[in-house]
Amino acid sequence: MRALLLCGLAYFTAAALPGCGGTETLEVPVVIPPLGAEIVSVPAEDGFPLAGTLMRDRTSTRGVICLHGFHDNRTSFDPLLQALHSRGYNALALDLRGNHASVGRPDEQHEARKRYLSRDAEWFRAMTQDVRAAKQFLIEAAGCDPTQIAVVGAGIGASIATLTAAVDEEIAAFVLLSPGWRTLQIDVREEMRGLAARPLFVTY
């Protein structure tokens, strides 16, 4: 996992947060993936479709899940996906539910977008199920070993990663980029203590 921890430094921010409003169907952004990557849809536990970008290494059973910050989206991880793939990882970046291309079905798009933009703490806390869905996706679609999957999170993504650590002891390692004790009203101090027993890289 040493290469994974070093790759945490390769994170770049990009892509402004799109707006929302009205009652019409939201226009879902078109994402051009980096060379060698594929666009995927990850079904969450409640059926909500999560947009993702996957760089697959068919010779490896190691995987990484990348969770972006509040004002970013999954494309901000494109350079990191390439760096991880070059080191033998199956790398998956998700758009958090309610953001960018993860707005769900037409009948739920505006509610999902509203809850994301309103910084609904309950909405973000529930995203631990999305991380578990991404983990299952890597196991089933990329052949990853469930004990060889790590999570990289930036900003609110780091908080979601920390919350997930408290409910999934299989995740092998964590990279937290600009984490906070309390982000978007989500306090993770108690859960952060639980990370001490696992490989952890933190940077600001």
Biotite code that builds the C-alpha atoms (Angstrom):
import biotite.structure as struc

atoms = struc.array([
    struc.Atom([0.000, 0.000, 0.000], chain_id="A", res_id=1, res_name="MET", atom_name="CA", element="C"),
    struc.Atom([3.041, 2.313, 0.143], chain_id="A", res_id=2, res_name="ARG", atom_name="CA", element="C"),
    struc.Atom([2.574, 3.316, -3.492], chain_id="A", res_id=3, res_name="ALA", atom_name="CA", element="C"),
    struc.Atom([-1.052, 4.170, -2.781], chain_id="A", res_id=4, res_name="LEU", atom_name="CA", element="C"),
    struc.Atom([-0.110, 6.472, 0.089], chain_id="A", res_id=5, res_name="LEU", atom_name="CA", element="C"),
    struc.Atom([2.414, 8.282, -2.090], chain_id="A", res_id=6, res_name="LEU", atom_name="CA", element="C"),
    struc.Atom([-0.207, 8.660, -4.787], chain_id="A", res_id=7, res_name="CYS", atom_name="CA", element="C"),
    struc.Atom([-2.286, 10.744, -2.391], chain_id="A", res_id=8, res_name="GLY", atom_name="CA", element="C"),
    struc.Atom([0.030, 13.631, -3.243], chain_id="A", res_id=9, res_name="LEU", atom_name="CA", element="C"),
    struc.Atom([-1.015, 13.413, -6.898], chain_id="A", res_id=10, res_name="ALA", atom_name="CA", element="C"),
    struc.Atom([-4.517, 14.769, -6.273], chain_id="A", res_id=11, res_name="TYR", atom_name="CA", element="C"),
    struc.Atom([-5.548, 17.775, -8.381], chain_id="A", res_id=12, res_name="PHE", atom_name="CA", element="C"),
    struc.Atom([-8.702, 19.876, -7.992], chain_id="A", res_id=13, res_name="THR", atom_name="CA", element="C"),
    struc.Atom([-10.741, 20.887, -11.035], chain_id="A", res_id=14, res_name="ALA", atom_name="CA", element="C"),
    struc.Atom([-14.235, 21.327, -12.441], chain_id="A", res_id=15, res_name="ALA", atom_name="CA", element="C"),
    struc.Atom([-16.574, 23.893, -10.851], chain_id="A", res_id=16, res_name="ALA", atom_name="CA", element="C"),
    struc.Atom([-19.799, 22.873, -9.162], chain_id="A", res_id=17, res_name="LEU", atom_name="CA", element="C"),
    struc.Atom([-22.719, 23.112, -11.649], chain_id="A", res_id=18, res_name="PRO", atom_name="CA", element="C"),
    struc.Atom([-25.926, 24.897, -10.706], chain_id="A", res_id=19, res_name="GLY", atom_name="CA", element="C"),
    struc.Atom([-29.423, 23.577, -10.416], chain_id="A", res_id=20, res_name="CYS", atom_name="CA", element="C"),
    struc.Atom([-33.005, 24.764, -10.334], chain_id="A", res_id=21, res_name="GLY", atom_name="CA", element="C"),
    struc.Atom([-36.331, 24.529, -12.074], chain_id="A", res_id=22, res_name="GLY", atom_name="CA", element="C"),
    struc.Atom([-38.557, 21.517, -12.521], chain_id="A", res_id=23, res_name="THR", atom_name="CA", element="C"),
    struc.Atom([-37.230, 20.244, -15.843], chain_id="A", res_id=24, res_name="GLU", atom_name="CA", element="C"),
    struc.Atom([-34.944, 17.233, -16.099], chain_id="A", res_id=25, res_name="THR", atom_name="CA", element="C"),
    struc.Atom([-31.407, 18.226, -15.206], chain_id="A", res_id=26, res_name="LEU", atom_name="CA", element="C"),
    struc.Atom([-28.803, 18.166, -17.941], chain_id="A", res_id=27, res_name="GLU", atom_name="CA", element="C"),
    struc.Atom([-26.276, 15.553, -16.913], chain_id="A", res_id=28, res_name="VAL", atom_name="CA", element="C"),
    struc.Atom([-22.699, 16.598, -17.729], chain_id="A", res_id=29, res_name="PRO", atom_name="CA", element="C"),
    struc.Atom([-20.881, 14.665, -20.421], chain_id="A", res_id=30, res_name="VAL", atom_name="CA", element="C"),
    struc.Atom([-17.599, 13.340, -19.058], chain_id="A", res_id=31, res_name="VAL", atom_name="CA", element="C"),
    struc.Atom([-14.676, 12.460, -21.300], chain_id="A", res_id=32, res_name="ILE", atom_name="CA", element="C"),
    struc.Atom([-12.637, 9.916, -19.341], chain_id="A", res_id=33, res_name="PRO", atom_name="CA", element="C"),
    struc.Atom([-8.842, 9.831, -19.378], chain_id="A", res_id=34, res_name="PRO", atom_name="CA", element="C"),
    struc.Atom([-7.172, 7.518, -21.902], chain_id="A", res_id=35, res_name="LEU", atom_name="CA", element="C"),
    struc.Atom([-7.723, 3.897, -20.931], chain_id="A", res_id=36, res_name="GLY", atom_name="CA", element="C"),
    struc.Atom([-10.590, 4.621, -18.533], chain_id="A", res_id=37, res_name="ALA", atom_name="CA", element="C"),
    struc.Atom([-14.263, 3.753, -18.848], chain_id="A", res_id=38, res_name="GLU", atom_name="CA", element="C"),
    struc.Atom([-17.479, 5.398, -17.668], chain_id="A", res_id=39, res_name="ILE", atom_name="CA", element="C"),
    struc.Atom([-19.421, 3.129, -15.314], chain_id="A", res_id=40, res_name="VAL", atom_name="CA", element="C"),
    struc.Atom([-22.664, 3.228, -13.331], chain_id="A", res_id=41, res_name="SER", atom_name="CA", element="C"),
    struc.Atom([-22.439, 1.889, -9.784], chain_id="A", res_id=42, res_name="VAL", atom_name="CA", element="C"),
    struc.Atom([-25.794, 0.853, -8.260], chain_id="A", res_id=43, res_name="PRO", atom_name="CA", element="C"),
    struc.Atom([-26.062, 1.970, -4.627], chain_id="A", res_id=44, res_name="ALA", atom_name="CA", element="C"),
    struc.Atom([-27.763, -0.224, -2.031], chain_id="A", res_id=45, res_name="GLU", atom_name="CA", element="C"),
    struc.Atom([-31.021, 1.714, -2.500], chain_id="A", res_id=46, res_name="ASP", atom_name="CA", element="C"),
    struc.Atom([-30.804, 1.513, -6.302], chain_id="A", res_id=47, res_name="GLY", atom_name="CA", element="C"),
    struc.Atom([-29.559, 5.084, -6.785], chain_id="A", res_id=48, res_name="PHE", atom_name="CA", element="C"),
    struc.Atom([-27.188, 5.086, -9.824], chain_id="A", res_id=49, res_name="PRO", atom_name="CA", element="C"),
    struc.Atom([-23.766, 6.570, -9.089], chain_id="A", res_id=50, res_name="LEU", atom_name="CA", element="C"),
    struc.Atom([-21.635, 7.821, -11.984], chain_id="A", res_id=51, res_name="ALA", atom_name="CA", element="C"),
    struc.Atom([-18.042, 6.667, -11.948], chain_id="A", res_id=52, res_name="GLY", atom_name="CA", element="C"),
    struc.Atom([-14.815, 6.526, -13.898], chain_id="A", res_id=53, res_name="THR", atom_name="CA", element="C"),
    struc.Atom([-12.886, 3.260, -13.747], chain_id="A", res_id=54, res_name="LEU", atom_name="CA", element="C"),
    struc.Atom([-9.337, 2.463, -14.770], chain_id="A", res_id=55, res_name="MET", atom_name="CA", element="C"),
    struc.Atom([-9.128, -1.302, -14.800], chain_id="A", res_id=56, res_name="ARG", atom_name="CA", element="C"),
    struc.Atom([-6.027, -3.454, -14.290], chain_id="A", res_id=57, res_name="ASP", atom_name="CA", element="C"),
    struc.Atom([-7.030, -6.978, -15.226], chain_id="A", res_id=58, res_name="ARG", atom_name="CA", element="C"),
    struc.Atom([-3.840, -8.435, -13.724], chain_id="A", res_id=59, res_name="THR", atom_name="CA", element="C"),
    struc.Atom([-4.415, -6.955, -10.260], chain_id="A", res_id=60, res_name="SER", atom_name="CA", element="C"),
    struc.Atom([-6.740, -7.671, -7.341], chain_id="A", res_id=61, res_name="THR", atom_name="CA", element="C"),
    struc.Atom([-6.025, -4.309, -5.677], chain_id="A", res_id=62, res_name="ARG", atom_name="CA", element="C"),
    struc.Atom([-8.505, -1.461, -5.847], chain_id="A", res_id=63, res_name="GLY", atom_name="CA", element="C"),
    struc.Atom([-8.931, 2.180, -4.838], chain_id="A", res_id=64, res_name="VAL", atom_name="CA", element="C"),
    struc.Atom([-12.138, 4.203, -4.420], chain_id="A", res_id=65, res_name="ILE", atom_name="CA", element="C"),
    struc.Atom([-11.814, 8.006, -4.810], chain_id="A", res_id=66, res_name="CYS", atom_name="CA", element="C"),
    struc.Atom([-14.274, 10.452, -3.213], chain_id="A", res_id=67, res_name="LEU", atom_name="CA", element="C"),
    struc.Atom([-14.136, 14.123, -4.237], chain_id="A", res_id=68, res_name="HIS", atom_name="CA", element="C"),
    struc.Atom([-14.585, 17.323, -2.226], chain_id="A", res_id=69, res_name="GLY", atom_name="CA", element="C"),
    struc.Atom([-17.814, 19.327, -2.034], chain_id="A", res_id=70, res_name="PHE", atom_name="CA", element="C"),
    struc.Atom([-16.981, 21.804, -4.818], chain_id="A", res_id=71, res_name="HIS", atom_name="CA", element="C"),
    struc.Atom([-15.392, 19.191, -7.097], chain_id="A", res_id=72, res_name="ASP", atom_name="CA", element="C"),
    struc.Atom([-16.470, 16.076, -8.966], chain_id="A", res_id=73, res_name="ASN", atom_name="CA", element="C"),
    struc.Atom([-14.901, 12.804, -10.006], chain_id="A", res_id=74, res_name="ARG", atom_name="CA", element="C"),
    struc.Atom([-12.937, 14.335, -12.904], chain_id="A", res_id=75, res_name="THR", atom_name="CA", element="C"),
    struc.Atom([-10.693, 16.041, -10.346], chain_id="A", res_id=76, res_name="SER", atom_name="CA", element="C"),
    struc.Atom([-9.230, 12.594, -9.717], chain_id="A", res_id=77, res_name="PHE", atom_name="CA", element="C"),
    struc.Atom([-8.332, 11.841, -13.359], chain_id="A", res_id=78, res_name="ASP", atom_name="CA", element="C"),
    struc.Atom([-4.563, 12.338, -12.810], chain_id="A", res_id=79, res_name="PRO", atom_name="CA", element="C"),
    struc.Atom([-4.663, 10.191, -9.682], chain_id="A", res_id=80, res_name="LEU", atom_name="CA", element="C"),
    struc.Atom([-6.562, 7.411, -11.475], chain_id="A", res_id=81, res_name="LEU", atom_name="CA", element="C"),
    struc.Atom([-3.808, 7.284, -14.069], chain_id="A", res_id=82, res_name="GLN", atom_name="CA", element="C"),
    struc.Atom([-1.078, 7.310, -11.399], chain_id="A", res_id=83, res_name="ALA", atom_name="CA", element="C"),
    struc.Atom([-2.749, 4.506, -9.457], chain_id="A", res_id=84, res_name="LEU", atom_name="CA", element="C"),
    struc.Atom([-3.363, 2.442, -12.594], chain_id="A", res_id=85, res_name="HIS", atom_name="CA", element="C"),
    struc.Atom([0.308, 2.732, -13.533], chain_id="A", res_id=86, res_name="SER", atom_name="CA", element="C"),
    struc.Atom([1.128, 1.225, -10.136], chain_id="A", res_id=87, res_name="ARG", atom_name="CA", element="C"),
    struc.Atom([-1.163, -1.765, -10.577], chain_id="A", res_id=88, res_name="GLY", atom_name="CA", element="C"),
    struc.Atom([-4.460, -0.642, -9.040], chain_id="A", res_id=89, res_name="TYR", atom_name="CA", element="C"),
    struc.Atom([-8.035, -0.818, -10.271], chain_id="A", res_id=90, res_name="ASN", atom_name="CA", element="C"),
    struc.Atom([-8.990, 2.810, -9.610], chain_id="A", res_id=91, res_name="ALA", atom_name="CA", element="C"),
    struc.Atom([-12.587, 4.033, -9.368], chain_id="A", res_id=92, res_name="LEU", atom_name="CA", element="C"),
    struc.Atom([-13.662, 7.670, -8.885], chain_id="A", res_id=93, res_name="ALA", atom_name="CA", element="C"),
    struc.Atom([-17.295, 8.427, -8.023], chain_id="A", res_id=94, res_name="LEU", atom_name="CA", element="C"),
    struc.Atom([-19.472, 11.494, -8.305], chain_id="A", res_id=95, res_name="ASP", atom_name="CA", element="C"),
    struc.Atom([-21.075, 11.783, -4.862], chain_id="A", res_id=96, res_name="LEU", atom_name="CA", element="C"),
    struc.Atom([-24.844, 11.349, -4.970], chain_id="A", res_id=97, res_name="ARG", atom_name="CA", element="C"),
    struc.Atom([-26.606, 14.573, -5.890], chain_id="A", res_id=98, res_name="GLY", atom_name="CA", element="C"),
    struc.Atom([-23.557, 16.058, -7.620], chain_id="A", res_id=99, res_name="ASN", atom_name="CA", element="C"),
    struc.Atom([-22.376, 16.328, -11.228], chain_id="A", res_id=100, res_name="HIS", atom_name="CA", element="C"),
    struc.Atom([-23.500, 13.170, -13.084], chain_id="A", res_id=101, res_name="ALA", atom_name="CA", element="C"),
    struc.Atom([-24.787, 11.291, -10.009], chain_id="A", res_id=102, res_name="SER", atom_name="CA", element="C"),
    struc.Atom([-28.219, 12.922, -9.908], chain_id="A", res_id=103, res_name="VAL", atom_name="CA", element="C"),
    struc.Atom([-30.277, 9.757, -10.195], chain_id="A", res_id=104, res_name="GLY", atom_name="CA", element="C"),
    struc.Atom([-33.401, 9.064, -12.190], chain_id="A", res_id=105, res_name="ARG", atom_name="CA", element="C"),
    struc.Atom([-35.499, 11.953, -13.621], chain_id="A", res_id=106, res_name="PRO", atom_name="CA", element="C"),
    struc.Atom([-38.049, 11.783, -10.791], chain_id="A", res_id=107, res_name="ASP", atom_name="CA", element="C"),
    struc.Atom([-35.385, 12.169, -8.090], chain_id="A", res_id=108, res_name="GLU", atom_name="CA", element="C"),
    struc.Atom([-32.870, 14.509, -9.703], chain_id="A", res_id=109, res_name="GLN", atom_name="CA", element="C"),
    struc.Atom([-33.989, 17.808, -8.177], chain_id="A", res_id=110, res_name="HIS", atom_name="CA", element="C"),
    struc.Atom([-34.389, 16.372, -4.684], chain_id="A", res_id=111, res_name="GLU", atom_name="CA", element="C"),
    struc.Atom([-30.943, 14.797, -4.868], chain_id="A", res_id=112, res_name="ALA", atom_name="CA", element="C"),
    struc.Atom([-29.379, 18.015, -6.134], chain_id="A", res_id=113, res_name="ARG", atom_name="CA", element="C"),
    struc.Atom([-31.196, 20.091, -3.506], chain_id="A", res_id=114, res_name="LYS", atom_name="CA", element="C"),
    struc.Atom([-30.009, 17.905, -0.636], chain_id="A", res_id=115, res_name="ARG", atom_name="CA", element="C"),
    struc.Atom([-26.439, 17.987, -1.896], chain_id="A", res_id=116, res_name="TYR", atom_name="CA", element="C"),
    struc.Atom([-26.344, 21.765, -2.340], chain_id="A", res_id=117, res_name="LEU", atom_name="CA", element="C"),
    struc.Atom([-28.085, 22.392, 0.998], chain_id="A", res_id=118, res_name="SER", atom_name="CA", element="C"),
    struc.Atom([-25.261, 20.437, 2.684], chain_id="A", res_id=119, res_name="ARG", atom_name="CA", element="C"),
    struc.Atom([-27.736, 18.069, 4.282], chain_id="A", res_id=120, res_name="ASP", atom_name="CA", element="C"),
    struc.Atom([-25.684, 16.232, 6.930], chain_id="A", res_id=121, res_name="ALA", atom_name="CA", element="C"),
    struc.Atom([-27.980, 13.200, 6.901], chain_id="A", res_id=122, res_name="GLU", atom_name="CA", element="C"),
    struc.Atom([-27.611, 12.987, 3.106], chain_id="A", res_id=123, res_name="TRP", atom_name="CA", element="C"),
    struc.Atom([-23.824, 12.969, 3.320], chain_id="A", res_id=124, res_name="PHE", atom_name="CA", element="C"),
    struc.Atom([-23.699, 10.540, 6.249], chain_id="A", res_id=125, res_name="ARG", atom_name="CA", element="C"),
    struc.Atom([-25.751, 8.067, 4.205], chain_id="A", res_id=126, res_name="ALA", atom_name="CA", element="C"),
    struc.Atom([-23.045, 8.067, 1.526], chain_id="A", res_id=127, res_name="MET", atom_name="CA", element="C"),
    struc.Atom([-21.215, 5.344, 3.445], chain_id="A", res_id=128, res_name="THR", atom_name="CA", element="C"),
    struc.Atom([-23.604, 2.972, 1.649], chain_id="A", res_id=129, res_name="GLN", atom_name="CA", element="C"),
    struc.Atom([-22.315, 4.373, -1.653], chain_id="A", res_id=130, res_name="ASP", atom_name="CA", element="C"),
    struc.Atom([-18.734, 3.582, -0.679], chain_id="A", res_id=131, res_name="VAL", atom_name="CA", element="C"),
    struc.Atom([-19.754, 0.045, 0.211], chain_id="A", res_id=132, res_name="ARG", atom_name="CA", element="C"),
    struc.Atom([-21.517, -0.212, -3.167], chain_id="A", res_id=133, res_name="ALA", atom_name="CA", element="C"),
    struc.Atom([-18.342, 0.980, -4.910], chain_id="A", res_id=134, res_name="ALA", atom_name="CA", element="C"),
    struc.Atom([-16.352, -1.622, -3.010], chain_id="A", res_id=135, res_name="LYS", atom_name="CA", element="C"),
    struc.Atom([-18.769, -4.347, -4.110], chain_id="A", res_id=136, res_name="GLN", atom_name="CA", element="C"),
    struc.Atom([-18.564, -3.051, -7.670], chain_id="A", res_id=137, res_name="PHE", atom_name="CA", element="C"),
    struc.Atom([-14.765, -3.386, -7.651], chain_id="A", res_id=138, res_name="LEU", atom_name="CA", element="C"),
    struc.Atom([-15.068, -6.919, -6.295], chain_id="A", res_id=139, res_name="ILE", atom_name="CA", element="C"),
    struc.Atom([-17.604, -8.023, -8.897], chain_id="A", res_id=140, res_name="GLU", atom_name="CA", element="C"),
    struc.Atom([-16.626, -5.966, -11.965], chain_id="A", res_id=141, res_name="ALA", atom_name="CA", element="C"),
    struc.Atom([-12.852, -5.753, -11.551], chain_id="A", res_id=142, res_name="ALA", atom_name="CA", element="C"),
    struc.Atom([-12.073, -8.901, -9.580], chain_id="A", res_id=143, res_name="GLY", atom_name="CA", element="C"),
    struc.Atom([-10.646, -7.057, -6.585], chain_id="A", res_id=144, res_name="CYS", atom_name="CA", element="C"),
    struc.Atom([-9.891, -8.754, -3.281], chain_id="A", res_id=145, res_name="ASP", atom_name="CA", element="C"),
    struc.Atom([-12.169, -7.168, -0.624], chain_id="A", res_id=146, res_name="PRO", atom_name="CA", element="C"),
    struc.Atom([-9.199, -6.959, 1.750], chain_id="A", res_id=147, res_name="THR", atom_name="CA", element="C"),
    struc.Atom([-7.071, -5.105, -0.833], chain_id="A", res_id=148, res_name="GLN", atom_name="CA", element="C"),
    struc.Atom([-9.324, -2.104, -1.429], chain_id="A", res_id=149, res_name="ILE", atom_name="CA", element="C"),
    struc.Atom([-8.424, 1.368, -0.146], chain_id="A", res_id=150, res_name="ALA", atom_name="CA", element="C"),
    struc.Atom([-10.289, 4.678, -0.077], chain_id="A", res_id=151, res_name="VAL", atom_name="CA", element="C"),
    struc.Atom([-9.013, 8.154, -0.994], chain_id="A", res_id=152, res_name="VAL", atom_name="CA", element="C"),
    struc.Atom([-11.161, 11.091, 0.114], chain_id="A", res_id=153, res_name="GLY", atom_name="CA", element="C"),
    struc.Atom([-10.806, 14.872, -0.221], chain_id="A", res_id=154, res_name="ALA", atom_name="CA", element="C"),
    struc.Atom([-12.652, 17.382, 1.986], chain_id="A", res_id=155, res_name="GLY", atom_name="CA", element="C"),
    struc.Atom([-16.151, 16.020, 2.561], chain_id="A", res_id=156, res_name="ILE", atom_name="CA", element="C"),
    struc.Atom([-14.969, 12.896, 0.732], chain_id="A", res_id=157, res_name="GLY", atom_name="CA", element="C"),
    struc.Atom([-12.432, 12.413, 3.532], chain_id="A", res_id=158, res_name="ALA", atom_name="CA", element="C"),
    struc.Atom([-15.257, 12.644, 6.076], chain_id="A", res_id=159, res_name="SER", atom_name="CA", element="C"),
    struc.Atom([-17.267, 10.033, 4.175], chain_id="A", res_id=160, res_name="ILE", atom_name="CA", element="C"),
    struc.Atom([-14.196, 7.789, 4.028], chain_id="A", res_id=161, res_name="ALA", atom_name="CA", element="C"),
    struc.Atom([-13.736, 8.164, 7.784], chain_id="A", res_id=162, res_name="THR", atom_name="CA", element="C"),
    struc.Atom([-17.378, 7.332, 8.473], chain_id="A", res_id=163, res_name="LEU", atom_name="CA", element="C"),
    struc.Atom([-17.073, 4.269, 6.236], chain_id="A", res_id=164, res_name="THR", atom_name="CA", element="C"),
    struc.Atom([-14.046, 3.070, 8.198], chain_id="A", res_id=165, res_name="ALA", atom_name="CA", element="C"),
    struc.Atom([-16.283, 2.780, 11.252], chain_id="A", res_id=166, res_name="ALA", atom_name="CA", element="C"),
    struc.Atom([-18.669, 0.362, 9.508], chain_id="A", res_id=167, res_name="VAL", atom_name="CA", element="C"),
    struc.Atom([-16.298, -1.584, 7.240], chain_id="A", res_id=168, res_name="ASP", atom_name="CA", element="C"),
    struc.Atom([-13.217, -3.123, 8.829], chain_id="A", res_id=169, res_name="GLU", atom_name="CA", element="C"),
    struc.Atom([-12.137, -4.804, 5.581], chain_id="A", res_id=170, res_name="GLU", atom_name="CA", element="C"),
    struc.Atom([-10.986, -1.604, 3.873], chain_id="A", res_id=171, res_name="ILE", atom_name="CA", element="C"),
    struc.Atom([-7.205, -1.863, 3.808], chain_id="A", res_id=172, res_name="ALA", atom_name="CA", element="C"),
    struc.Atom([-5.981, 1.753, 3.895], chain_id="A", res_id=173, res_name="ALA", atom_name="CA", element="C"),
    struc.Atom([-7.072, 5.370, 3.749], chain_id="A", res_id=174, res_name="PHE", atom_name="CA", element="C"),
    struc.Atom([-5.699, 8.545, 2.156], chain_id="A", res_id=175, res_name="VAL", atom_name="CA", element="C"),
    struc.Atom([-7.344, 11.695, 3.554], chain_id="A", res_id=176, res_name="LEU", atom_name="CA", element="C"),
    struc.Atom([-6.774, 14.956, 1.675], chain_id="A", res_id=177, res_name="LEU", atom_name="CA", element="C"),
    struc.Atom([-7.631, 18.141, 3.614], chain_id="A", res_id=178, res_name="SER", atom_name="CA", element="C"),
    struc.Atom([-9.837, 16.350, 6.148], chain_id="A", res_id=179, res_name="PRO", atom_name="CA", element="C"),
    struc.Atom([-11.576, 18.160, 8.993], chain_id="A", res_id=180, res_name="GLY", atom_name="CA", element="C"),
    struc.Atom([-12.926, 17.160, 12.385], chain_id="A", res_id=181, res_name="TRP", atom_name="CA", element="C"),
    struc.Atom([-16.220, 18.783, 11.394], chain_id="A", res_id=182, res_name="ARG", atom_name="CA", element="C"),
    struc.Atom([-17.045, 19.303, 7.708], chain_id="A", res_id=183, res_name="THR", atom_name="CA", element="C"),
    struc.Atom([-20.550, 20.302, 6.548], chain_id="A", res_id=184, res_name="LEU", atom_name="CA", element="C"),
    struc.Atom([-21.756, 19.780, 10.134], chain_id="A", res_id=185, res_name="GLN", atom_name="CA", element="C"),
    struc.Atom([-20.488, 16.195, 10.111], chain_id="A", res_id=186, res_name="ILE", atom_name="CA", element="C"),
    struc.Atom([-18.336, 15.518, 13.177], chain_id="A", res_id=187, res_name="ASP", atom_name="CA", element="C"),
    struc.Atom([-15.958, 12.578, 12.624], chain_id="A", res_id=188, res_name="VAL", atom_name="CA", element="C"),
    struc.Atom([-13.696, 12.867, 15.672], chain_id="A", res_id=189, res_name="ARG", atom_name="CA", element="C"),
    struc.Atom([-14.876, 9.600, 17.184], chain_id="A", res_id=190, res_name="GLU", atom_name="CA", element="C"),
    struc.Atom([-14.614, 7.712, 13.887], chain_id="A", res_id=191, res_name="GLU", atom_name="CA", element="C"),
    struc.Atom([-11.156, 9.207, 13.214], chain_id="A", res_id=192, res_name="MET", atom_name="CA", element="C"),
    struc.Atom([-9.803, 7.427, 16.283], chain_id="A", res_id=193, res_name="ARG", atom_name="CA", element="C"),
    struc.Atom([-10.781, 4.139, 14.704], chain_id="A", res_id=194, res_name="GLY", atom_name="CA", element="C"),
    struc.Atom([-8.403, 4.742, 11.807], chain_id="A", res_id=195, res_name="LEU", atom_name="CA", element="C"),
    struc.Atom([-5.334, 4.409, 14.025], chain_id="A", res_id=196, res_name="ALA", atom_name="CA", element="C"),
    struc.Atom([-5.094, 0.657, 13.513], chain_id="A", res_id=197, res_name="ALA", atom_name="CA", element="C"),
    struc.Atom([-4.971, 0.860, 9.691], chain_id="A", res_id=198, res_name="ARG", atom_name="CA", element="C"),
    struc.Atom([-2.524, 2.365, 7.188], chain_id="A", res_id=199, res_name="PRO", atom_name="CA", element="C"),
    struc.Atom([-3.377, 6.070, 6.966], chain_id="A", res_id=200, res_name="LEU", atom_name="CA", element="C"),
    struc.Atom([-1.940, 9.004, 4.995], chain_id="A", res_id=201, res_name="PHE", atom_name="CA", element="C"),
    struc.Atom([-3.170, 12.520, 5.753], chain_id="A", res_id=202, res_name="VAL", atom_name="CA", element="C"),
    struc.Atom([-2.174, 15.733, 3.980], chain_id="A", res_id=203, res_name="THR", atom_name="CA", element="C"),
    struc.Atom([-3.422, 19.329, 3.788], chain_id="A", res_id=204, res_name="TYR", atom_name="CA", element="C"),
])
